[in-house]
Structures are given as structure tokens and as C-alpha cells.
């Protein structure tokens, strides 16, 4: 599974929505801080990457947060 697919699956689960596109904005989908914390935990548990809260705010789409996560994996390698 790609990072985008994994992130999208986490967002769908935590936002309780099935039709999230990679360009949908987290906040426009009804996202708020408590859901963001759950997603942050899922990123750590399921993807093995810690995403700082500021990056969650700056990268508020599946596409952008996935690109951030991938960039962190490249730096760690």
C-alpha cells in the first residue's frame, strides 16, 4: 500500500467518511484537533512516522501530508 493510500484509509476511518479524495481539506471535512491527535497516533502506529502537529496544520490534505511523510522517510534513509 502506498503512503497516499494508507493516509487516505486512516483519514476515512477517523473522519468516518468513505469518499475522501487526496485533495480534500481536513478542516473542510469537519476535522478538528481531537481527530487530528487520533490521526497523528495512527501515523505513528501504522506508518511508523511521527508527524508534528504543526505539519498536520500546514499539510491539510491527504496528498500534502503524504508528501511530507515520504520526504521524512527519504531523510531518514
Steps between C-alpha positions, in 0.01 A plus 500: 500500500637845412528781751211682333278193525595444863444863598167507317388182679591652838315822420194311379492295819557789740274748318238227450474570128560277198522748215803708597714604205872574521428874457224536761592731785499343847325798657239529225417133567416586861840418642590647835777465756379182672475317167838641401657349813347160413637526146840603633501188720394281207787637291742396773338158564425401142760683292778525757541874452452781748331799340525821705175686561618806306549282192147366541371858479730598212424186296124470526436271202575132453732588212701759690538307827595189301770699320626624838509143638685375192752786528570401861558138399753613238685715756512211747645261242 
